[in-house]
């Protein structure tokens, strides 16, 4: 199931501030989930920015459209917004001398690589984790974002830690690193897990709500966008996940993009964009330093590590009722705490 756009039309990506500091609301989630079904039938659609440079002189970049804070097609405005869209604009400004010389194409876990392979895209910024296996097929820039795998459950399930998932079914994304990493953590903890794979994140959230899976696992920053007052993000996190800009092997864009990401890290642009979207400020240096000290590698600046992520409080004893309401969900039906 390919869900890469909400409509078969061209949509601008202005107004990024609309999603800044906000998680996916109940209303937005319902609209996004319904639109996902439409997108499945329509297939891939180009979502260029307003004011683009002429065709042929643009940077063609694939981003997610269902990940609040990274690449999300806001159902209220139709705009594609998030950190990765902003990074793509900055790359266009540095490589093409025009931030609007950019064409955004909605992708998901099953299409982001394929569209590099067939030449549809010049690059993807789509929460694409850098792995040794993937580097055999694609070129990756140095990381522009570092996250960790997390697990989201329903409060009424009573699950509060990894051990509580023993024998349970976890929903994960197709072709993602989550299944292997979480499976390894489960084996180390002496428990067994079953996995169900889905093409899009809204599908996994729907499966969780419907009871078809017992947990939703992906990178923690992504899960924050799918939290609401009925869910609980387990405090345990696994395996640092480094996101890089992927390009075709040997692409003429590979080296310039890597150099641009390095420059954005050095001049503070990346940090400013992460702050704009309320995301983790962890860097490679933070991870290496904490791991060298025997820590988890979360690093200072990660909301989960610093205890600043709302919605991560353990469910109260009286919260596990049929409605799934709990003290940690007191931030209300409009999505809870800011990201």
Residue frames as qw, qx, qy, qz and C-alpha x, y, z in Angstrom:
[[0.000, 0.888, 0.459, 0.000, 0.00, 0.00, 0.00],
 [0.449, 0.136, 0.019, 0.883, 1.64, 3.20, -1.17],
 [0.132, -0.902, -0.408, 0.053, 0.39, 6.28, 0.65],
 [0.565, -0.032, 0.048, 0.823, 2.48, 9.16, -0.55],
 [0.029, -0.145, -0.086, -0.985, 0.07, 12.06, -0.93],
 [0.235, 0.379, 0.682, -0.579, -3.30, 13.25, 0.28],
 [0.544, 0.705, 0.285, -0.355, -4.45, 14.40, -3.11],
 [0.684, 0.210, 0.441, 0.542, -3.37, 14.17, -6.73],
 [0.184, 0.940, 0.168, 0.232, -2.60, 17.85, -6.93],
 [0.522, 0.327, -0.280, 0.736, 0.22, 20.31, -6.40],
 [0.490, -0.819, -0.297, -0.015, 0.38, 21.78, -2.94],
 [0.206, 0.766, -0.350, 0.499, 2.64, 24.48, -1.49],
 [0.735, -0.247, -0.524, 0.352, 4.71, 23.88, 1.63],
 [0.055, 0.512, -0.226, 0.827, 4.54, 27.30, 3.21],
 [0.597, -0.549, 0.019, -0.585, 3.29, 28.01, 6.71],
 [0.622, 0.105, -0.735, 0.247, 5.57, 25.63, 8.54],
 [0.058, -0.254, 0.558, -0.787, 4.88, 27.38, 11.81],
 [0.693, -0.227, -0.181, -0.660, 1.37, 25.94, 11.84],
 [0.903, -0.158, -0.398, -0.030, 2.59, 22.60, 13.13],
 [0.355, 0.432, -0.563, 0.608, 5.40, 23.96, 15.28],
 [0.144, -0.216, 0.647, -0.717, 5.03, 22.88, 18.89],
 [0.731, 0.019, 0.186, -0.656, 1.93, 20.80, 18.20],
 [0.270, -0.103, 0.953, 0.092, 1.33, 17.09, 18.10],
 [0.244, -0.174, -0.749, -0.590, -1.17, 15.38, 15.85],
 [0.446, -0.049, 0.390, -0.804, -4.67, 16.15, 17.16],
 [0.485, 0.225, 0.825, -0.182, -7.56, 13.69, 17.26],
 [0.548, 0.712, 0.217, -0.382, -9.33, 15.61, 14.50],
 [0.255, 0.736, -0.535, -0.326, -6.19, 15.83, 12.39],
 [0.267, -0.261, 0.926, 0.059, -5.44, 12.14, 12.90],
 [0.581, 0.413, 0.663, -0.229, -8.91, 11.10, 11.73],
 [0.496, 0.803, -0.036, -0.330, -8.59, 13.31, 8.66],
 [0.049, 0.655, -0.720, -0.224, -5.08, 12.06, 7.94],
 [0.434, -0.064, 0.898, -0.040, -6.09, 8.42, 8.30],
 [0.618, 0.584, 0.466, -0.246, -8.99, 8.88, 5.91],
 [0.365, 0.840, -0.275, -0.293, -6.80, 10.71, 3.46],
 [0.287, -0.468, 0.817, 0.176, -4.26, 7.89, 3.63],
 [0.613, 0.285, 0.737, -0.027, -6.79, 5.60, 1.98],
 [0.492, 0.839, 0.110, -0.206, -7.28, 8.17, -0.77],
 [0.005, 0.795, -0.559, -0.233, -3.54, 8.46, -1.25],
 [0.552, -0.164, 0.811, 0.103, -3.27, 4.70, -1.64],
 [0.634, 0.556, 0.537, 0.000, -5.52, 4.79, -4.65],
 [0.319, 0.938, -0.036, -0.129, -3.90, 7.86, -6.18],
 [0.863, 0.137, -0.014, 0.487, -0.28, 6.80, -5.81],
 [0.498, -0.309, -0.038, 0.809, 2.67, 9.20, -5.79],
 [0.213, 0.898, 0.322, 0.210, 2.03, 12.85, -6.43],
 [0.474, 0.247, -0.138, 0.834, 4.40, 15.77, -6.75],
 [0.308, -0.852, -0.397, 0.148, 3.96, 18.36, -4.03],
 [0.526, 0.328, -0.034, 0.784, 6.07, 21.31, -5.26],
 [0.237, -0.522, -0.348, 0.742, 6.56, 24.46, -3.28],
 [0.282, 0.909, 0.305, -0.028, 4.89, 27.64, -4.41],
 [0.056, 0.951, -0.260, -0.158, 7.27, 29.87, -6.35],
 [0.838, -0.169, 0.415, 0.312, 9.47, 27.03, -7.62],
 [0.028, -0.575, 0.532, 0.621, 12.21, 27.64, -10.15],
 [0.699, 0.379, -0.324, -0.513, 11.51, 26.29, -13.67],
 [0.970, -0.061, 0.223, -0.074, 11.35, 22.54, -14.13],
 [0.835, 0.407, -0.128, 0.349, 14.75, 21.00, -14.77],
 [0.287, 0.536, -0.384, 0.695, 16.45, 23.46, -12.46],
 [0.618, -0.573, 0.145, -0.519, 15.05, 22.17, -9.19],
 [0.028, 0.302, -0.911, 0.279, 16.20, 19.82, -6.47],
 [0.732, -0.198, -0.417, -0.501, 13.73, 16.90, -6.38],
 [0.001, 0.295, -0.801, 0.521, 13.39, 15.67, -2.81],
 [0.606, -0.351, -0.657, -0.278, 11.21, 12.97, -1.28],
 [0.124, -0.276, 0.601, -0.739, 9.82, 13.57, 2.21],
 [0.083, -0.366, -0.911, 0.170, 7.28, 11.83, 4.39],
 [0.246, -0.380, -0.209, -0.867, 3.83, 13.39, 4.62],
 [0.713, -0.490, -0.411, -0.287, 2.53, 11.45, 7.64],
 [0.688, -0.208, -0.426, 0.550, 5.17, 12.28, 10.27],
 [0.170, -0.962, -0.156, -0.147, 4.35, 15.40, 12.31],
 [0.463, -0.809, 0.250, 0.262, 7.43, 17.50, 12.94],
 [0.513, -0.279, 0.628, 0.514, 9.42, 15.95, 10.07],
 [0.124, 0.040, -0.606, -0.785, 7.25, 15.78, 6.97],
 [0.160, 0.437, 0.814, -0.347, 3.52, 16.19, 7.45],
 [0.041, -0.346, -0.501, -0.792, 0.77, 17.31, 5.10],
 [0.121, 0.166, 0.528, -0.824, -1.27, 19.52, 7.37],
 [0.105, 0.477, 0.848, 0.206, -4.93, 18.61, 6.78],
 [0.010, 0.799, 0.391, -0.457, -6.03, 22.13, 7.71],
 [0.069, 0.794, -0.218, -0.563, -3.82, 23.95, 5.21],
 [0.877, 0.475, 0.078, 0.007, -2.71, 21.30, 2.70],
 [0.204, 0.848, -0.478, 0.107, 0.91, 22.38, 3.26],
 [0.913, -0.019, -0.317, 0.255, 3.75, 19.90, 3.72],
 [0.188, -0.872, 0.266, -0.366, 5.62, 20.98, 6.84],
 [0.905, -0.412, 0.023, 0.099, 8.40, 19.87, 9.15],
 [0.461, -0.692, 0.424, 0.358, 12.11, 19.68, 9.83],
 [0.616, 0.001, 0.644, 0.453, 12.92, 17.65, 6.73],
 [0.381, 0.798, 0.404, 0.233, 11.00, 20.02, 4.45],
 [0.132, -0.980, 0.105, 0.110, 12.91, 22.95, 5.97],
 [0.567, -0.463, 0.547, 0.407, 16.23, 21.13, 5.55],
 [0.598, 0.395, 0.585, 0.379, 15.32, 20.44, 1.91],
 [0.189, 0.960, 0.186, 0.090, 14.63, 24.15, 1.37],
 [0.347, -0.842, 0.336, 0.242, 18.00, 24.99, 2.91],
 [0.659, -0.103, 0.616, 0.420, 19.71, 22.47, 0.63],
 [0.478, 0.698, 0.445, 0.295, 18.04, 24.07, -2.39],
 [0.051, -0.997, 0.028, 0.058, 19.22, 27.49, -1.22],
 [0.451, -0.680, 0.501, 0.291, 22.81, 26.27, -0.87],
 [0.578, -0.012, 0.716, 0.392, 22.97, 24.04, -3.95],
 [0.350, 0.595, 0.599, 0.406, 20.69, 25.96, -6.32],
 [0.183, -0.003, -0.087, 0.979, 21.03, 29.46, -4.83],
 [0.448, -0.219, -0.196, -0.845, 17.25, 29.55, -4.44],
 [0.290, -0.047, 0.825, -0.483, 15.26, 28.02, -1.58],
 [0.683, 0.360, 0.272, -0.575, 12.29, 27.74, -3.93],
 [0.501, 0.472, -0.645, -0.332, 14.22, 25.70, -6.50],
 [0.190, -0.156, 0.920, -0.304, 12.73, 22.65, -4.86],
 [0.674, -0.075, -0.446, -0.584, 10.19, 19.99, -5.76],
 [0.371, -0.248, 0.769, -0.457, 8.77, 17.97, -2.86],
 [0.641, 0.013, -0.644, -0.418, 7.45, 14.48, -3.56],
 [0.698, -0.402, 0.359, -0.471, 5.57, 12.52, -0.90],
 [0.553, 0.283, -0.784, -0.017, 7.17, 9.14, -0.13],
 [0.797, -0.487, 0.175, -0.312, 6.82, 6.34, 2.40],
 [0.531, -0.529, 0.657, 0.078, 9.02, 3.46, 3.55],
 [0.762, 0.201, 0.597, 0.148, 8.30, 1.42, 0.43],
 [0.549, 0.775, 0.244, 0.195, 8.82, 4.18, -2.14],
 [0.177, -0.941, 0.206, 0.204, 11.61, 6.39, -0.82],
 [0.489, -0.418, 0.655, 0.397, 14.34, 4.06, -2.11],
 [0.586, 0.406, 0.660, 0.236, 12.56, 2.99, -5.26],
 [0.292, 0.932, 0.216, 0.000, 12.13, 6.58, -6.41],
 [0.224, -0.789, 0.473, 0.322, 15.86, 7.16, -6.03],
 [0.595, -0.082, 0.746, 0.290, 16.50, 3.97, -7.99],
 [0.502, 0.568, 0.601, 0.253, 14.33, 5.01, -10.94],
 [0.358, 0.131, 0.160, 0.910, 15.62, 8.60, -11.04],
 [0.153, -0.794, -0.504, -0.303, 12.38, 10.27, -9.97],
 [0.429, -0.901, -0.043, 0.049, 14.17, 11.87, -7.02],
 [0.413, 0.695, -0.431, 0.402, 17.55, 13.49, -6.51],
 [0.148, 0.249, -0.743, 0.603, 17.47, 12.88, -2.75],
 [0.571, -0.554, -0.542, -0.269, 15.26, 11.73, 0.08],
 [0.022, -0.269, 0.583, -0.766, 14.87, 13.27, 3.53],
 [0.712, -0.249, -0.354, -0.553, 12.35, 10.81, 4.89],
 [0.663, -0.532, 0.439, -0.292, 13.40, 9.63, 8.37],
 [0.886, 0.346, -0.309, 0.012, 15.76, 7.30, 6.48],
 [0.677, -0.661, 0.318, 0.056, 18.04, 5.60, 9.02],
 [0.376, 0.701, -0.604, -0.051, 21.65, 5.11, 7.98],
 [0.883, -0.274, 0.377, -0.055, 22.71, 1.45, 8.15],
 [0.292, -0.467, 0.725, 0.414, 25.67, -0.48, 6.76],
 [0.486, 0.313, 0.799, 0.165, 23.32, -2.54, 4.59],
 [0.336, 0.867, 0.342, -0.138, 21.66, 0.54, 3.11],
 [0.088, -0.830, 0.350, 0.426, 25.01, 2.20, 2.42],
 [0.472, -0.100, 0.776, 0.405, 25.73, -0.61, -0.03],
 [0.340, 0.594, 0.687, 0.243, 22.80, 0.60, -2.14],
 [0.075, 0.936, 0.237, 0.249, 22.63, 4.36, -1.49],
 [0.395, 0.282, -0.307, 0.819, 24.92, 7.22, -0.58],
 [0.400, -0.794, -0.454, 0.053, 24.07, 8.93, 2.71],
 [0.092, 0.770, -0.226, 0.590, 25.04, 12.30, 4.06],
 [0.216, 0.083, -0.726, 0.648, 26.32, 12.61, 7.59],
 [0.169, -0.579, -0.787, 0.126, 23.37, 12.54, 10.07],
 [0.067, -0.436, -0.072, -0.895, 21.14, 15.58, 10.28],
 [0.630, -0.441, 0.122, -0.627, 19.03, 14.05, 13.07],
 [0.300, 0.166, -0.914, 0.216, 19.52, 11.35, 15.71],
 [0.696, -0.314, 0.016, -0.645, 16.67, 9.51, 17.39],
 [0.114, -0.207, 0.950, -0.206, 16.00, 6.24, 19.23],
 [0.429, -0.240, -0.771, -0.404, 13.41, 3.52, 18.81],
 [0.303, -0.111, 0.537, -0.779, 10.45, 3.81, 21.16],
 [0.167, -0.287, -0.931, -0.152, 7.24, 1.92, 21.89],
 [0.367, -0.123, 0.095, -0.917, 3.72, 3.37, 22.19],
 [0.164, -0.262, -0.951, 0.024, 0.91, 1.43, 23.89],
 [0.394, -0.617, -0.352, -0.582, -2.65, 2.11, 25.00],
 [0.179, -0.445, 0.558, -0.677, -2.89, 3.18, 28.64],
 [0.808, -0.180, 0.160, -0.537, -5.74, 0.77, 29.24],
 [0.820, 0.256, -0.512, 0.001, -3.46, -2.15, 28.26],
 [0.743, -0.659, 0.118, -0.018, -1.61, -1.81, 31.55],
 [0.853, 0.194, -0.027, 0.485, 1.74, -2.28, 29.77],
 [0.213, -0.971, 0.074, 0.079, 4.39, -0.08, 31.38],
 [0.262, -0.689, 0.619, 0.271, 7.69, -1.63, 30.31],
 [0.399, 0.427, -0.718, -0.378, 9.30, -3.94, 27.77],
 [0.082, -0.061, 0.977, -0.189, 8.58, -7.05, 29.84],
 [0.481, 0.364, 0.512, -0.612, 4.87, -6.32, 29.54],
 [0.551, 0.516, -0.335, -0.564, 5.10, -6.90, 25.79],
 [0.202, -0.255, 0.943, 0.069, 6.01, -10.58, 26.19],
 [0.304, 0.308, 0.899, 0.066, 3.96, -12.56, 23.66],
 [0.287, 0.745, 0.313, -0.514, 2.35, -9.38, 22.29],
 [0.598, 0.496, 0.436, 0.454, 2.11, -8.12, 18.70],
 [0.212, -0.642, 0.033, 0.736, 3.97, -4.95, 17.77],
 [0.558, 0.770, 0.303, 0.062, 3.07, -2.88, 14.72],
 [0.419, -0.519, 0.328, 0.669, 6.10, -1.65, 12.74],
 [0.461, 0.734, -0.146, -0.477, 6.74, -0.05, 9.37],
 [0.924, 0.324, 0.148, 0.137, 7.70, -2.11, 6.34],
 [0.699, 0.503, -0.113, 0.496, 11.41, -2.13, 5.52],
 [0.215, -0.879, 0.223, -0.361, 12.24, -0.25, 8.72],
 [0.384, 0.388, -0.743, 0.389, 15.06, -1.09, 11.13],
 [0.521, -0.428, 0.317, -0.667, 12.62, -1.23, 14.04],
 [0.950, -0.086, -0.155, -0.258, 11.73, -4.93, 13.78],
 [0.788, 0.229, -0.446, 0.357, 15.31, -6.16, 14.02],
 [0.133, 0.456, -0.462, 0.749, 16.38, -3.68, 16.71],
 [0.612, -0.364, 0.234, -0.662, 13.36, -4.22, 18.94],
 [0.955, -0.003, -0.264, -0.134, 13.54, -7.97, 18.35],
 [0.605, 0.315, -0.535, 0.498, 17.15, -7.96, 19.55],
 [0.174, -0.419, 0.433, -0.779, 16.24, -5.97, 22.66],
 [0.829, -0.226, 0.007, -0.511, 13.40, -8.41, 23.38],
 [0.890, 0.127, -0.421, 0.122, 15.72, -11.41, 23.02],
 [0.329, 0.383, -0.548, 0.667, 18.19, -9.82, 25.40],
 [0.415, -0.317, 0.356, -0.775, 15.37, -9.28, 27.90],
 [0.092, -0.015, 0.988, -0.126, 14.24, -12.89, 27.54],
 [0.507, 0.442, 0.481, -0.562, 10.84, -12.17, 26.01],
 [0.345, 0.200, 0.758, 0.516, 9.23, -12.96, 22.67],
 [0.284, 0.518, 0.107, -0.800, 7.46, -10.57, 20.35],
 [0.511, 0.457, 0.675, 0.272, 5.30, -10.93, 17.27],
 [0.067, -0.398, 0.164, 0.900, 5.36, -8.28, 14.56],
 [0.465, 0.677, 0.570, 0.040, 2.82, -6.93, 12.08],
 [0.348, -0.192, 0.278, 0.874, 4.17, -4.73, 9.28],
 [0.288, 0.820, 0.460, -0.183, 2.35, -1.75, 7.74],
 [0.545, 0.482, 0.244, 0.641, 3.13, 0.66, 4.91],
 [0.022, 0.656, -0.006, 0.754, 2.29, 3.86, 6.79],
 [0.131, 0.065, -0.663, 0.734, 2.33, 5.17, 10.35],
 [0.527, -0.088, 0.102, -0.839, -1.38, 6.14, 10.39],
 [0.785, -0.014, -0.536, -0.309, -2.19, 2.51, 9.60],
 [0.490, 0.036, -0.753, 0.438, -0.20, 1.34, 12.62],
 [0.151, -0.070, 0.438, -0.883, -1.93, 3.86, 14.90],
 [0.694, -0.052, -0.195, -0.691, -5.33, 2.70, 13.60],
 [0.735, 0.016, -0.678, -0.012, -4.33, -0.92, 14.23],
 [0.238, 0.075, -0.687, 0.682, -3.30, -0.02, 17.79],
 [0.392, -0.047, 0.230, -0.889, -6.57, 1.76, 18.51],
 [0.775, 0.033, -0.326, -0.540, -8.56, -1.09, 16.95],
 [0.734, -0.400, 0.505, -0.215, -6.72, -3.72, 19.02],
 [0.910, 0.395, -0.128, -0.014, -5.12, -5.48, 16.06],
 [0.615, 0.334, -0.473, 0.536, -1.68, -4.79, 17.55],
 [0.610, -0.655, -0.377, 0.239, -0.66, -4.29, 21.17],
 [0.384, -0.687, 0.094, 0.610, 2.02, -1.68, 20.54],
 [0.535, 0.830, 0.070, 0.139, 3.27, 0.76, 17.91],
 [0.649, -0.537, 0.217, 0.493, 7.05, 0.97, 17.55],
 [0.573, 0.677, 0.086, 0.453, 9.12, 3.39, 15.52],
 [0.429, 0.209, -0.286, 0.831, 11.53, 6.20, 16.36],
 [0.220, -0.516, -0.626, 0.542, 10.50, 8.13, 19.46],
 [0.036, 0.314, -0.033, -0.948, 10.21, 11.55, 17.84],
 [0.308, -0.118, -0.677, -0.658, 7.78, 10.07, 15.32],
 [0.342, -0.425, -0.832, 0.100, 5.74, 8.44, 18.09],
 [0.091, -0.359, -0.385, 0.845, 5.38, 11.80, 19.87],
 [0.255, 0.104, -0.322, -0.906, 3.35, 12.94, 16.88],
 [0.534, -0.198, -0.707, -0.420, 0.92, 10.03, 17.34],
 [0.197, -0.175, -0.776, 0.573, 0.42, 10.33, 21.09],
 [0.360, -0.527, -0.248, -0.729, -2.89, 11.35, 22.58],
 [0.411, -0.468, 0.460, -0.633, -4.57, 11.09, 25.96],
 [0.951, -0.092, 0.050, -0.292, -5.23, 7.34, 25.55],
 [0.869, 0.330, -0.283, 0.235, -1.62, 6.30, 24.89],
 [0.581, -0.761, 0.265, 0.115, 1.60, 5.86, 26.85],
 [0.588, 0.671, -0.433, 0.130, 5.17, 6.03, 25.53],
 [0.908, -0.325, -0.156, 0.216, 7.26, 3.41, 27.31],
 [0.247, -0.925, 0.254, 0.136, 10.28, 4.96, 29.06],
 [0.680, -0.285, 0.561, 0.376, 12.70, 2.40, 27.61],
 [0.543, 0.776, -0.142, -0.288, 14.30, 3.34, 24.30],
 [0.851, -0.099, 0.434, 0.278, 16.59, 1.35, 22.04],
 [0.668, 0.178, 0.460, 0.557, 19.32, 1.73, 19.43],
 [0.007, 0.639, -0.079, -0.765, 20.33, 5.22, 18.21],
 [0.586, 0.555, 0.551, 0.212, 18.84, 5.92, 14.77],
 [0.204, -0.493, 0.213, 0.819, 20.77, 8.34, 12.58],
 [0.553, 0.719, 0.409, -0.100, 18.82, 9.99, 9.75],
 [0.338, -0.362, 0.424, 0.758, 20.78, 10.90, 6.64],
 [0.534, 0.619, -0.079, -0.571, 19.95, 12.43, 3.27],
 [0.702, 0.007, 0.679, 0.215, 19.95, 9.51, 0.83],
 [0.414, 0.674, -0.305, -0.529, 21.00, 9.81, -2.81],
 [0.953, 0.296, -0.046, -0.045, 21.59, 7.28, -5.56],
 [0.785, -0.361, 0.271, 0.425, 24.97, 5.57, -5.42],
 [0.531, 0.015, 0.370, 0.762, 27.50, 7.80, -7.15],
 [0.159, 0.875, 0.441, 0.120, 25.04, 10.67, -7.59],
 [0.389, 0.445, -0.062, 0.804, 26.58, 14.07, -8.37],
 [0.380, -0.734, -0.063, -0.560, 24.46, 15.37, -5.49],
 [0.836, -0.352, -0.383, 0.175, 25.97, 13.04, -2.87],
 [0.584, -0.041, -0.247, 0.772, 29.09, 15.04, -1.98],
 [0.015, -0.405, -0.039, -0.913, 27.53, 18.54, -2.23],
 [0.627, -0.575, -0.306, -0.428, 24.61, 17.50, -0.01],
 [0.793, -0.332, -0.359, 0.363, 26.95, 16.01, 2.60],
 [0.410, 0.129, -0.141, 0.892, 29.03, 19.17, 2.57],
 [0.257, -0.513, -0.181, -0.799, 25.90, 21.30, 2.93],
 [0.744, -0.545, -0.366, -0.127, 24.68, 19.26, 5.92],
 [0.692, -0.160, -0.291, 0.641, 28.12, 19.66, 7.54],
 [0.156, 0.292, -0.006, 0.944, 27.94, 23.41, 6.99],
 [0.488, -0.565, -0.303, -0.593, 24.41, 23.57, 8.41],
 [0.784, -0.444, -0.378, 0.214, 25.60, 21.75, 11.53],
 [0.571, -0.028, -0.174, 0.801, 28.59, 24.07, 11.88],
 [0.031, 0.289, 0.063, 0.955, 26.73, 27.35, 11.39],
 [0.181, 0.140, 0.648, -0.727, 23.81, 26.47, 13.69],
 [0.486, 0.047, -0.367, -0.792, 21.15, 26.12, 11.00],
 [0.536, -0.136, -0.822, -0.138, 20.30, 22.52, 11.89],
 [0.218, -0.231, -0.716, 0.622, 19.99, 23.30, 15.58],
 [0.244, 0.168, 0.111, -0.949, 17.71, 26.26, 14.86],
 [0.557, -0.006, -0.547, -0.625, 15.45, 24.14, 12.65],
 [0.464, -0.185, -0.852, 0.158, 15.24, 21.38, 15.28],
 [0.050, -0.237, -0.532, 0.811, 14.32, 23.97, 17.90],
 [0.365, 0.061, -0.223, -0.902, 11.68, 25.38, 15.56],
 [0.685, -0.095, -0.568, -0.446, 9.97, 21.99, 15.46],
 [0.647, -0.525, 0.334, -0.441, 10.53, 21.10, 19.12],
 [0.950, 0.151, -0.274, 0.005, 12.72, 18.13, 18.27],
 [0.835, -0.436, 0.062, 0.331, 15.72, 16.50, 19.94],
 [0.171, 0.939, -0.296, -0.030, 18.97, 18.47, 19.79],
 [0.802, -0.358, 0.437, 0.196, 21.19, 15.40, 20.15],
 [0.431, 0.763, -0.433, -0.210, 24.25, 15.31, 17.90],
 [0.878, 0.225, -0.404, 0.124, 26.71, 12.58, 16.93],
 [0.259, 0.473, -0.577, 0.613, 29.16, 13.98, 19.46],
 [0.564, -0.379, 0.333, -0.654, 26.54, 13.70, 22.24],
 [0.965, -0.008, -0.109, -0.237, 25.83, 10.06, 21.41],
 [0.735, 0.356, -0.472, 0.332, 29.50, 9.13, 21.24],
 [0.006, 0.503, -0.530, 0.683, 30.30, 10.89, 24.51],
 [0.697, -0.307, 0.286, -0.582, 27.44, 9.29, 26.42],
 [0.970, 0.100, -0.201, -0.088, 28.11, 5.82, 25.04],
 [0.529, 0.458, -0.542, 0.465, 31.79, 6.18, 25.96],
 [0.212, -0.408, 0.530, -0.712, 30.65, 6.98, 29.50],
 [0.024, -0.089, -0.983, 0.161, 28.51, 3.83, 29.58],
 [0.406, 0.319, 0.359, -0.777, 25.19, 5.58, 28.99],
 [0.632, 0.442, 0.627, -0.113, 22.39, 4.81, 26.56],
 [0.359, 0.073, 0.500, 0.785, 23.55, 7.29, 23.97],
 [0.098, 0.822, 0.560, 0.037, 20.44, 9.45, 24.24],
 [0.411, 0.222, 0.009, 0.884, 22.48, 12.52, 25.07],
 [0.021, -0.502, -0.380, 0.776, 21.56, 15.85, 26.60],
 [0.249, 0.290, -0.264, -0.886, 18.83, 17.59, 24.69],
 [0.322, -0.159, -0.852, -0.382, 16.70, 14.51, 24.05],
 [0.529, -0.405, 0.025, -0.746, 13.24, 14.99, 25.61],
 [0.901, -0.232, -0.334, -0.148, 12.99, 11.35, 26.70],
 [0.682, 0.103, -0.462, 0.557, 16.46, 11.39, 28.23],
 [0.098, 0.262, -0.307, 0.910, 15.88, 14.66, 30.03],
 [0.056, -0.420, -0.826, 0.372, 12.43, 13.70, 31.31],
 [0.140, 0.331, 0.068, -0.931, 10.79, 16.57, 29.48],
 [0.249, -0.077, -0.725, -0.637, 8.52, 14.66, 27.12],
 [0.544, -0.009, 0.387, -0.745, 4.92, 14.93, 28.22],
 [0.863, 0.165, -0.179, -0.443, 2.81, 11.83, 27.88],
 [0.585, 0.325, -0.728, 0.151, 5.63, 9.59, 29.05],
 [0.365, -0.363, 0.602, -0.611, 4.34, 9.39, 32.61],
 [0.092, -0.072, -0.993, -0.005, 3.29, 5.90, 33.68],
 [0.434, -0.450, -0.484, -0.612, -0.50, 5.46, 33.62],
 [0.357, -0.330, 0.523, -0.700, -2.20, 6.01, 36.96],
 [0.144, 0.040, 0.977, -0.150, -3.77, 2.94, 38.55],
 [0.394, 0.534, 0.608, -0.436, -7.24, 4.27, 37.88],
 [0.247, 0.573, -0.320, -0.713, -6.43, 5.27, 34.31],
 [0.015, 0.151, -0.919, -0.365, -6.80, 1.84, 32.76],
 [0.512, 0.376, 0.594, -0.494, -10.53, 2.02, 32.22],
 [0.603, 0.453, 0.624, 0.203, -12.42, 1.42, 29.01],
 [0.283, 0.948, 0.132, -0.055, -12.15, 5.03, 27.95],
 [0.770, 0.222, -0.045, 0.596, -8.37, 5.02, 28.26],
 [0.032, -0.903, 0.039, -0.426, -8.43, 8.40, 30.05],
 [0.781, -0.269, -0.311, 0.469, -5.54, 9.05, 32.43],
 [0.326, -0.844, -0.072, 0.421, -3.75, 11.70, 34.38],
 [0.442, -0.291, 0.440, 0.726, -1.03, 11.96, 31.76],
 [0.232, 0.443, 0.652, 0.570, -3.71, 12.77, 29.18],
 [0.090, -0.745, -0.466, 0.469, -4.91, 15.84, 31.05],
 [0.146, -0.336, 0.294, 0.883, -3.55, 18.01, 28.28],
 [0.520, 0.475, 0.245, -0.666, -6.77, 17.25, 26.45],
 [0.769, 0.373, 0.519, 0.014, -8.19, 15.89, 23.26],
 [0.459, 0.881, -0.079, -0.077, -6.34, 18.33, 21.08],
 [0.768, 0.494, -0.333, 0.235, -3.15, 16.33, 21.20],
 [0.801, -0.483, -0.143, 0.325, -1.54, 16.94, 24.58],
 [0.413, -0.741, 0.159, 0.506, 1.84, 18.48, 25.16],
 [0.457, 0.837, -0.227, -0.196, 3.90, 20.24, 22.57],
 [0.940, 0.103, 0.053, 0.320, 6.75, 18.57, 20.82]]
